[in-house]
């Protein structure tokens, strides 16, 4: 799987979609990419980690960029800029993009229903003919015992999840000395988005659709909102 994943990197934009079971998922994919000579991905991480001084620096140096978990209508400028940033990364094709389509960690070890907001923004680049194709690489990461096993048990029982903080990370450093068993990393065969879509989507119609609508105000023209 790793060899096939590496072979599609020069062919076009690549999307890594790993499962999300532990906080360490953020770094494991980058670690395996480094070991197998695959370009390190740009990682979409939750904004919670931006407030953590040490983790913020570590994730940024590993290629992470931060995003808000919820976006309301008043945050349209933020959403527009964020989507444009992600789509620019895809169009340039300098590095793969990695995000967790489940949106959050699975507390039970089972896959969660996908959150399609960011995935939809990625697909729009293909639908609007800005790139010839996108290669999707599903990745499965399974732990015999995740780092935060005890924390997950409390959350399943209904205890609120503690906020991520540098102090909490420092207190939990003793866990790294425990024997947590094995980690199973499986990279599936990359799938082309064009093969998944087939003839279901008319790319020409999407490509001809204007990205913004302009309205007349006084003697000038002003961009009103995205369509």
N, C-alpha and C positions, 0 to 999 in steps of 0.2 A: 504493500500500500504506500509506503513512504517513497519508494522509487517511482511509482506512477504519479504520486503527488508532486514530486520534484520535476518530473518530465513535462508537466503542463505549465510550469511557471513561465517559461519563455513564450508560450502560445497566446497569452492574454490575461485579463484580470482573473484573480483567483480568490475564492472565498472559503475560509476555514469555518466550519460549523461544529465545534466540539460540544459534547454533553457537559452539563454543569453539575458537579457533585460536591466540589470543595473549593475553598478560596485558592488553593494551590493550582487549580486549573489554569489560572491566568498565566502562570510562569512555565507550566509543564510543556505546553505546546511550543513555546519559544525555545525551551531547553532541547526538545527533540529536534526542532528545526536546526538549531545550532549543531547538534551532534551529527546530523545527516546532511549537512551542507545545503539546507533549504533556506531561502531568504526569510529573515524574521518578519512576522506579520505586524501590522498596525492593529492594536487591540482596543475594542470598544469596552470601556470599564464604567461602572456606576459612579456617579458623582460623589458617593459616600467616601470613596478612597481618595478623592482630591483633597479632603480635609485632613488626611493623615500625612504628616510631614515626611516620615521615613518611607512609607508605602507609596506615597505620591511620587517621590523621587525615583524609587525603584521601578515602579510601573512605567513612568515616563521614559526612563532610560531603556526599558524593554520594548518601547514602541506604543505605549498605551495613550489613548485620548479619552476624555471623560464625557459622559452624557447624562442628562437628567432622566430619571426613571418615568416621570409623568410630565406631560406637556399640555397645558391648558390653552384655550384660544388666545389669551392675552400674550402668549409667548411665541407668536407667529414669527417675529424677526429671528429669535433664537433658533427655532425649528428650521427656517429657511437657510440660515447660515450653516447650521450643523449638517443638514442634508447635502448642501453644496460641497462642504468639506469632504464628506464621505464619498460623494460621487466623483470629486476631483481625484481622490486617491485611486479610485477604480479606473478612471480614464487614463491617468498617467501610467498605471500598471507597474509602479516602481517596487511595490511590495504587496503581499497578500493582505487581506483584511480578515480579522477574526472577531467574531462576536458570538454570544451564547443565545441561540434562538429561543431557548426556554425562558429567557429573561431573568431568571433567578435560580439559586441552587435548589436542587431537588432534595427535600428532607427525608424522603423515603427510599431513595435509590432508583425510583422509577422515573421514566421520562415524563415531563410535563407538557401540557398543550403549548404549542409554539406561540410566541409573540411576534407578529409579522410586520410591525412598524418599520424597523430598520431594514428588514429583508425586502419590504416593498420599495424602499428608497433605492436599494441596490438593483432590484429588477428593473426599475424605471430607466436606468442607464442603458440597459439592453433594449427595452421596448422602444425607446426613443432613438435607437440606432446610433448611439454615441460610442458604443463598442461592438465589435462583431460577435462576441460571445462572452460568457462568464463561466468559469469552471468552479463547481461547487464540490468541496472536499469534506464529507461528513467524517467526524472523528469521535471515537468512543473512548472515554477515560473511566476506568472502573478501579475502585480501591478495595482492598481487603478490609482496611480500616481507615477512614478518612481522618484528617487531622482534627477536625471539630466534631468527632463522633458524639461526645458527651453533650456538646452544645445542641446538636441536632435532636437528640433525645428530649431535651428540655423543651425545644421549640415544638416538637410533635405533641407534647403534653399541654401546650397552650401558653408556655412562658414566652413573653415578648422577646424578640431578638435584640440583644444589646447592640448599641451603635458601634460601628467600627471606629477604632481610635488607636493611636500609636501606643498609648499606655496599655490598652488591652492586648495588643500584639506583643508588647514587652513582657507582660505577665504570663503569656502563654508560651514563652520560648522553651520552657522545660519539656513541652510535648515533643519537641524535635529529638529528644534523647530516647524516646520510646521506640520500640519495635512495632511499626505499623503494618508490617507485611508487605505484600507486593502491590505494584500498580500495573494495570493492564492497559496498554495504549494501542489502539487499533485505528489505523487510517484506511478508510474505505477507498475504493476506486473512484476517482473524480468523475463527476457527472456534468455534462454540458447543459447549461440552461436552455439552449436552443432545442435540445432533445426532449427536455421535460415539457416545454411549451408546445413544440410542434407547430401545427397550423392553427392552434386555438387563439393566437393573438396575431392581429395584423399590425406588424411593426410600422408599415408605411403610414397607417392612420395615426398612430401615436407620434411618429416623427413629425408629421405636418401640424400637430396640435400646438398652438402657441403656449409658451411656458408661463406668460403673464398676460393680464388684460389691462388695457389702458383706458382711462376715462378722461373726458375733457373737463378741465377746471379753469374757468376764466379764459385766458388767451393761450394757455399752455396745455400740455398733456402730462398726466401723472399716472404712474403705475399704481393700480389699486390693490390687487392681491393675486396670489397664485390661483390658477384654475384647478 
